[in-house]
Amino acid sequence: MTLGCDALVIGAGPAGLMAAEELARAGRQVLIAEAKPSPARKFLMAGKSGLNLTQDEPLAALTAEYREAAPWLAPMLADFGPDQVQDWARGLGQDVFTGSSRRVFPVAMKASPLLRAWLRRLDGMGVQLRTRWRWTGFGDGGLAFDTPAGPQVLSPAVTVLALGGASWARLGSDAAWVPWLAGQGVFVAPWQPANMGFRMDWSAHMARHFGTPVKGAALCAGNQRRRGEFVISARGLEGGGIYAVSRALRDGVPLALDLLPDLSTDQIAVRLGLARSGETLANRLRKLGLSPAAAALVQEFARPLPEGKALAAVLKALPVPHAGPRPLDEAISVAGGILAGALTDGLELRARPGVFACGEMLDWEAPTGGYLLTACLATGRWAGRAAAAHGAQLSASPGPVPGIG
Ligand SMILES: Cc1cc2nc3c(=O)[nH]c(=O)nc-3n(C[C@H](O)[C@H](O)[C@H](O)COP(=O)(O)OP(=O)(O)OC[C@H]3O[C@@H](n4cnc5c(N)ncnc54)[C@H](O)[C@@H]3O)c2cc1C
């Protein structure tokens, strides 16, 4: 059965919900189709680590973090950047605070109250949410769905795709849409993991340190140097510290650890020289302030250990050979997706007028720190507004519609 529909949003993650809100605000009749039995599962998962909504920093600094995507994301981030994200959360009854490294979190430190308030607001605006509605591609006369009531085809005036990236498929973002869009002539850059852990070929000695965090080290990759915590696990190295340099490592830059970032090589050498004769190496490393897990990393990667200043140099730049990124599905986010060149300035697919796209399915990447949600919300809002304007043009003139922007 083919159903008419005014404005359709596919995907009920943060990008899709934001697009739906903008369409509804512009007076469109909005239907959100979501494949999963409930909306925004990845957003709720992000809430388990506190829900880092944005980064409280000047717009130019924030925008620069999106690197090659910064030029085309800039107008969207200028429209909905760190200040607007915080106001938006407050508007949904969620006070926010700025934690360490300028990361902004809701005081509740979880996503569920914010999501509940947002869904209530959308419901009040007349937005309809259909769950277990899985888009299966472009069918005859519209967009085809598998639904609890059987196959349906929708032929909306405008559509916003907000299908997410290609990691944590169990939360909904399975990237099944890539061939459907590619088949329409939409260019999609191959996926790569972003903000991910790395596999390690550990020796058996490391097993007793699995699950142990290493704190206070600096992770160095080329000219990048980040203080941060990471975890030694059976799967490799994981956690915020490693994510911060993961893009450089993915691109082939070797990893080195400065295990004593507050001391110079000379200072460490002097302290090593003060050790009593016959004192075990383990004891000397412990007295320098290394945790057992950090000392185990030294033994793992620098044996046979040199003495004196050469050992001090090893502690300042311990090479850590990894065996490549953990699998794509485990990554916090992804690189790749719909290329900017496949989109108009209004995030409309050039190959498919009337269809817009937003969120993590677009080809941008960013570090953790709230940059991911900020860009999802900003692009969702931008696409929703452009789709609403497109829909308005359609209603005003039955003739051909020029691309937006
Ligand atoms: C563990 C974890 C922690 C994170 N923490 C943070 C954080 O603190 N701060 C931050 O900024 N970011 C964080 N992120 C990243 C952030 O959650 C994502 O970038 C964001 O959710 C992407 O939003 P989106 O709307 O583009 O896509 P998604 O949230 O992935 O939503 C896409 C939706 O589309 C639906 N969908 C997909 N295909 C179909 C289909 N064929 N038919 C119908 N529906 C479909 C999916 O079911 C899903 O509901 C975290 C991610 C993870 C995995």
The ligand as an ORCA input file, in Angstrom:
! r2SCAN-3c Opt
* xyz 0 1
  C      29.111      3.942     23.919
  C      28.907      5.275     23.237
  C      29.034      6.431     23.972
  C      28.889      7.681     23.341
  N      29.000      8.808     24.096
  C      28.904     10.025     23.486
  C      28.998     11.228     24.254
  O      29.092     11.215     25.493
  N      28.968     12.418     23.572
  C      28.817     12.466     22.210
  O      28.831     13.569     21.649
  N      28.621     11.349     21.485
  C      28.669     10.137     22.084
  N      28.488      9.010     21.344
  C      28.158      9.127     19.904
  C      26.688      9.512     19.682
  O      25.844      8.705     20.480
  C      26.345      9.330     18.197
  O      27.249     10.096     17.426
  C      24.898      9.771     17.902
  O      23.966      8.967     18.612
  C      24.595      9.675     16.406
  O      23.316     10.216     16.213
  P      22.472      9.943     14.884
  O      21.100     10.458     15.160
  O      23.224     10.419     13.707
  O      22.444      8.344     14.756
  P      21.935      7.230     15.784
  O      21.913      7.739     17.165
  O      22.752      6.025     15.486
  O      20.428      6.998     15.339
  C      20.108      6.427     14.079
  C      18.728      5.813     14.187
  O      18.332      5.372     12.892
  C      17.696      4.110     13.028
  N      17.788      3.395     11.754
  C      18.910      2.928     11.144
  N      18.596      2.290     10.007
  C      17.238      2.353      9.895
  C      16.300      1.889      8.919
  N      16.700      1.197      7.833
  N      14.988      2.157      9.088
  C      14.559      2.865     10.185
  N      15.389      3.316     11.147
  C      16.720      3.061     10.998
  C      18.448      3.441     14.137
  O      17.720      2.371     14.722
  C      18.711      4.596     15.096
  O      17.663      4.738     16.050
  C      28.614      7.746     21.951
  C      28.468      6.581     21.221
  C      28.615      5.343     21.849
  C      28.458      4.082     21.039
*
